[in-house]
Amino acid sequence: MRISKAGLLVVLAFLAPVLVELRTVLAWVNIELSVLETAIIGGIIIAVILVWAFLPENGDEEGAERDVSNSEL
């Protein structure tokens, strides 16, 4: 996992106000989004974040934990 569970929760929680304000910003340039369209965009963004978060780190396809102890120093 590329991010901690707590970090992932914070990112997903921060996404809600960003999506709401996205509608406001787009309204300034005459692009109107319905609530359904905003929910679809939000769902796509959440899916992309979750896929990224659960991909193995640095091409480590087995998902094995690396030893990061300082015993060799």
C-alpha positions in Angstrom: 0.0 0.0 0.0 1.4 3.4 -1.0 -0.2 5.4 1.7 -1.3 4.7 5.3 -4.9 3.9 6.0 -5.2 7.1 8.0 -3.6 9.2 5.2 -6.0 7.6 2.7 -9.0 8.5 4.9 -7.8 12.1 5.2 -7.3 12.4 1.4 -10.8 11.0 0.8 -12.4 13.3 3.4 -10.6 16.3 1.9 -12.0 15.4 -1.5 -15.6 16.1 -0.6 -15.3 19.9 -0.1 -13.0 20.1 -3.1 -15.7 18.5 -5.3 -18.4 20.9 -3.9 -16.2 23.9 -4.6 -15.3 22.6 -8.1 -19.0 23.2 -9.0 -18.6 26.8 -7.8 -15.4 27.4 -9.7 -16.8 25.9 -12.9 -19.9 28.0 -12.6 -17.7 31.1 -12.9 -16.7 30.1 -16.4 -20.3 29.1 -17.4 -19.9 25.4 -16.9 -22.8 24.0 -15.0 -22.5 20.6 -13.3 -25.5 18.8 -11.8 -25.3 17.0 -8.5 -25.3 13.7 -10.4 -22.4 14.8 -12.7 -20.4 15.9 -9.6 -21.1 12.6 -7.9 -19.9 10.7 -11.0 -16.7 12.8 -11.2 -16.2 12.2 -7.5 -16.6 8.5 -7.9 -14.1 8.4 -10.7 -11.6 10.4 -8.7 -12.1 8.2 -5.6 -11.6 5.0 -7.7 -8.4 6.4 -9.2 -7.1 7.3 -5.7 -8.0 3.8 -4.4 -6.4 2.0 -7.3 -3.2 4.1 -6.9 -3.2 3.6 -3.1 -3.4 -0.2 -3.3 -0.9 -0.7 -6.1 2.4 -2.2 -4.9 5.2 0.3 -4.2 8.2 0.6 -6.5 7.3 -2.3 -8.8 7.3 -4.7 -5.8 4.6 -7.0 -7.3 4.6 -9.4 -4.4 3.7 -6.7 -1.9 6.4 -7.8 0.5 7.3 -5.5 3.3 10.9 -4.2 3.1 13.2 -4.2 6.1 13.7 -0.6 7.0 15.4 -1.2 10.3 18.6 0.7 11.2 20.4 -2.5 12.3 22.9 -2.3 9.5 24.2 1.2 10.2 
